[in-house]
Amino acid sequence: MAVTGYVYDDRYLWHDPGAFHVERPERLRAIHRRLVETGLLDKLVPIKPFEAPLEWVTTLHDPGYVERFRRACEKGQPILDTGDCGICPKSYEIALLAVGGVLAAADAVMNGTVNNAFCAIRPPGHHAERNRAMGFCFFNNIALGARYLQKHHGLQKVAIVDWDVHHGNGTQHLFETDPTVLYISLHQDPYTLYPGTGKSSEIGRGAGEGATLNIPMPPLSTDQDYLKAMERLVLPALRAFAPEFLLISAGFDAHADDPLANIQLTEKGYQEMGARLAVFAKEACQGRLITVLEGGYNLSVLAACVADHIRILQGN
């Protein structure tokens, strides 16, 4: 049995993107409630998040953008940059707390307190670019976690696997010239879904060429299609890169019952993908693995998938 950490804080519920927004506080309430009901919460090691210091946030985000976000919240503006990025006066503070949740998880894994961790945080992050908010995202939580592992904990190579149904344009954007971070994304074909990036021809630029792997999945792709992509493309790329740490951008919005896309994954598909990546981390990364919540908007599906994934992290 692996020792699994759990990042959660009631303050994550304070970020309010507006009435009827799909990225709502109820997402985390549903997850936390399921972990209590199943008894899983009692078997997890709580990891207390902290507000990420600005010097870590600005390793990847433009300081001017960070300040613009802070001031927008201070002034009570309803959105930042785009209509789907709703904010409230607390949003800046909670976005820092989301980043800090991933940093705290990194510390806990690297100091041996836990073997791996799940970060039940919001707002999500993988669409956030260096100087703009996009797709419900403000700071790129997982990208900042990867950089923190390198700069604070001295790791050389970190891999990120992103199975959110939407392409993580922000993560790709931040690392596309960096050969030390492998970014792999499975997502619905960008010609059919937001944000329109993530074509298979996008493989990184300059020194980072070859360190980005995009795997666009046609609408109505199934568990079998995703698992075939995992076996034929994702796992060989991970083995060739040989990372010291694996991070998962875990959106559960590729599920057949999720309202925002057209992929047909089931709970079983997510279990199988999670299990394969957990085995890889155990074999290649000393078990060092952090999963960071991204999308997933059907509350019952989201809660079930997260509970399943945590069982997998625990070795069940």
C-alpha positions in Angstrom: 0.0 0.0 0.0 1.3 3.4 -0.9 0.9 6.4 1.4 -1.2 8.9 -0.4 -1.5 12.6 0.4 -4.6 14.7 -0.1 -4.6 18.4 -0.7 -7.9 20.1 0.2 -9.0 23.2 2.0 -12.5 24.7 2.5 -11.1 28.0 1.2 -11.0 26.5 -2.3 -14.8 26.9 -2.2 -14.4 30.7 -1.9 -13.5 31.2 -5.5 -16.9 32.1 -7.1 -16.8 32.5 -10.9 -20.5 33.5 -11.0 -23.9 32.1 -10.9 -24.5 29.1 -13.2 -20.8 28.7 -14.0 -19.9 25.0 -14.5 -16.6 25.4 -12.6 -18.4 25.8 -9.3 -17.5 25.1 -5.7 -19.9 22.1 -5.7 -17.3 20.2 -7.7 -15.0 20.0 -4.7 -17.9 19.5 -2.3 -18.9 16.4 -4.3 -15.4 15.0 -4.2 -14.9 15.6 -0.5 -18.3 14.1 0.4 -17.5 11.0 -1.6 -14.2 10.5 0.1 -15.9 10.8 3.5 -18.8 8.5 2.6 -16.4 5.7 1.3 -14.1 6.0 4.2 -11.2 6.9 1.9 -10.6 10.2 3.6 -9.5 8.4 6.8 -6.8 6.6 4.9 -5.3 9.7 3.3 -2.5 11.9 4.7 -3.9 15.5 4.8 -1.5 18.0 3.1 -2.2 21.6 4.1 -1.8 24.1 1.2 -0.3 27.5 1.5 -0.6 30.6 -0.6 2.2 30.3 -3.2 4.9 33.0 -2.8 4.9 35.4 -5.8 8.5 34.5 -6.6 7.4 31.0 -7.5 4.3 32.1 -9.4 6.5 34.5 -11.5 8.9 31.7 -12.5 6.4 31.1 -15.3 3.8 33.9 -15.2 4.4 37.5 -16.2 4.6 39.7 -13.1 2.4 42.3 -14.8 -0.3 39.7 -15.4 -0.1 38.6 -11.8 -0.6 42.2 -10.6 -3.4 42.8 -13.1 -5.2 39.7 -11.7 -4.7 40.9 -8.1 -6.0 44.4 -8.9 -9.0 43.0 -10.8 -10.1 41.1 -7.7 -9.4 44.0 -5.4 -11.6 46.2 -7.6 -14.4 43.6 -7.6 -14.3 43.1 -11.4 -16.5 40.1 -12.5 -14.1 38.6 -15.1 -10.5 38.5 -16.0 -9.4 38.5 -19.7 -12.3 36.4 -21.1 -15.9 35.9 -20.2 -15.4 32.3 -19.0 -12.9 33.4 -16.4 -15.3 34.7 -13.8 -13.7 36.1 -10.6 -14.7 37.4 -7.2 -12.7 39.5 -4.6 -11.3 36.2 -3.2 -10.2 34.6 -6.5 -6.6 35.9 -6.6 -6.0 34.7 -3.0 -7.5 31.3 -3.8 -5.6 30.9 -7.1 -2.4 31.4 -5.1 -3.7 28.7 -2.6 -4.3 26.3 -5.5 -0.7 26.7 -6.7 0.5 26.3 -3.1 -1.5 23.1 -2.8 0.6 21.6 -5.6 3.9 22.9 -4.1 2.9 21.5 -0.7 2.2 18.1 -2.3 5.6 18.3 -4.0 7.3 18.9 -0.7 5.4 16.0 1.0 6.4 13.6 -1.7 10.0 14.7 -1.9 10.6 14.7 1.8 9.1 11.2 2.1 6.0 12.0 4.1 3.8 10.4 1.3 4.6 8.4 -1.8 2.1 10.2 -4.0 -0.7 12.8 -3.7 -4.0 14.0 -5.1 -4.7 17.7 -5.2 -8.4 18.5 -5.0 -7.9 22.2 -5.8 -9.6 25.0 -7.7 -9.5 27.1 -9.8 -8.0 24.7 -12.3 -4.9 25.7 -14.2 -3.9 24.0 -17.5 -5.3 26.7 -19.8 -3.5 29.6 -18.0 -0.8 31.0 -20.2 2.2 33.2 -19.2 0.2 36.5 -19.3 -3.5 35.7 -19.7 -6.3 33.7 -18.1 -8.2 31.3 -20.2 -10.8 28.5 -19.8 -11.6 28.9 -16.1 -7.8 29.0 -15.3 -5.7 31.8 -13.8 -2.4 30.3 -12.7 -1.0 27.1 -14.2 -0.9 25.0 -11.1 0.7 21.9 -12.5 3.3 23.8 -14.6 4.4 25.7 -11.5 4.6 22.4 -9.6 6.9 21.0 -12.3 9.1 24.1 -12.2 9.2 24.0 -8.3 10.3 20.3 -8.4 13.2 21.4 -10.6 14.2 24.7 -8.9 13.4 23.9 -5.3 14.0 20.1 -5.2 16.7 19.9 -7.8 15.1 17.4 -10.2 16.3 17.5 -13.8 13.4 16.0 -15.8 9.7 16.1 -15.0 6.8 14.7 -17.1 3.2 15.9 -17.3 0.4 13.7 -18.7 -2.8 15.7 -19.3 -5.9 13.7 -20.0 -8.4 16.5 -19.6 -10.7 16.5 -22.6 -9.5 20.0 -23.5 -6.0 20.6 -24.7 -3.8 22.2 -22.0 -2.7 25.1 -24.2 -1.2 26.9 -21.2 1.0 24.1 -20.1 2.2 23.5 -23.6 2.8 27.3 -24.1 4.9 27.5 -20.9 7.2 24.6 -21.7 7.2 24.3 -25.5 10.9 25.4 -25.7 12.0 23.5 -22.7 13.5 20.0 -23.2 13.5 19.2 -19.5 9.7 19.0 -19.2 7.8 16.4 -21.3 4.2 17.4 -21.9 1.8 14.7 -23.2 -1.8 15.6 -23.8 -4.7 13.3 -24.8 -7.7 15.5 -25.7 -10.6 15.8 -28.1 -9.6 16.8 -31.6 -8.9 20.6 -31.5 -10.9 21.1 -34.7 -14.0 20.1 -32.8 -13.4 21.5 -29.3 -12.0 24.5 -27.3 -9.3 25.8 -27.2 -8.5 24.7 -30.8 -4.8 23.9 -30.0 -3.1 20.6 -29.6 -2.7 19.3 -33.1 -0.4 16.3 -33.5 2.0 18.6 -35.5 2.6 20.7 -32.3 5.8 19.0 -30.9 7.5 21.9 -29.2 9.9 24.5 -30.6 13.6 25.1 -30.6 15.4 23.2 -27.9 12.0 21.8 -26.8 11.2 20.2 -30.1 10.2 16.6 -29.4 9.3 17.3 -25.7 5.6 17.9 -26.5 3.4 15.1 -27.6 -0.2 15.9 -28.6 -2.6 13.0 -29.2 -5.9 14.4 -30.5 -8.8 11.9 -30.1 -11.7 11.9 -32.5 -15.2 12.7 -31.1 -16.9 9.6 -29.7 -13.5 7.9 -28.8 -13.9 5.1 -26.3 -12.0 3.5 -23.4 -10.4 1.2 -25.9 -9.2 4.1 -28.1 -7.6 5.9 -25.2 -5.9 2.8 -23.8 -4.5 2.0 -27.3 -3.1 5.5 -27.3 -1.6 5.0 -23.8 0.1 1.8 -24.8 1.3 2.8 -28.3 2.2 6.5 -27.7 2.1 7.7 -24.1 4.0 5.0 -22.2 6.8 4.6 -24.9 7.3 8.4 -24.8 7.5 8.4 -21.0 10.0 5.5 -21.0 12.2 7.2 -23.6 12.2 10.5 -21.6 12.8 8.8 -18.2 11.4 11.4 -15.9 12.3 11.6 -12.2 8.7 12.7 -11.3 5.3 12.2 -13.0 2.5 14.7 -12.8 -1.1 14.1 -14.1 -3.4 16.9 -15.2 -6.6 15.0 -14.3 -9.6 16.3 -16.0 -12.5 13.9 -15.8 -14.5 15.7 -18.5 -13.8 13.1 -21.2 -16.4 10.9 -19.5 -19.4 10.0 -21.7 -21.8 11.8 -19.2 -19.8 15.0 -19.0 -21.7 18.0 -20.6 -18.8 19.9 -22.2 -17.4 17.5 -24.8 -18.0 14.4 -27.0 -15.6 11.7 -25.7 -17.1 8.4 -24.4 -14.8 7.4 -21.6 -16.2 5.5 -18.6 -15.1 5.1 -15.0 -13.3 1.9 -16.1 -11.3 3.8 -18.7 -10.1 6.3 -16.2 -9.2 3.5 -13.8 -7.1 1.8 -16.5 -5.3 4.9 -17.5 -4.6 5.8 -13.9 -3.3 2.3 -13.1 -0.9 2.3 -16.1 0.5 5.7 -15.1 0.8 4.6 -11.4 2.7 1.5 -12.5 5.0 3.6 -14.7 5.7 6.0 -11.8 6.5 3.1 -9.5 8.9 1.6 -12.1 10.6 4.7 -13.3 10.1 7.6 -10.8 10.4 5.8 -7.4 6.6 6.0 -7.2 6.7 9.8 -7.2 3.4 10.9 -8.7 1.1 13.9 -8.1 -2.3 14.2 -9.6 -3.8 17.7 -10.0 -7.5 18.2 -10.6 -8.4 20.0 -13.8 -11.9 19.7 -15.3 -14.9 17.4 -14.8 -18.4 18.9 -14.5 -20.8 16.0 -13.9 -20.6 15.9 -10.1 -21.5 12.3 -9.5 -19.0 11.1 -12.3 -16.3 13.5 -11.0 -16.7 12.2 -7.4 -16.7 8.5 -8.5 -13.6 9.0 -10.8 -11.6 10.8 -8.1 -12.4 8.2 -5.5 -11.3 5.4 -8.0 -8.1 7.3 -8.8 -7.2 7.7 -5.2 -7.6 4.0 -4.6 -5.2 3.4 -7.5 -2.7 5.8 -6.0 -3.0 3.8 -2.8 -2.2 0.7 -4.7 -5.7 -0.8 -4.8 
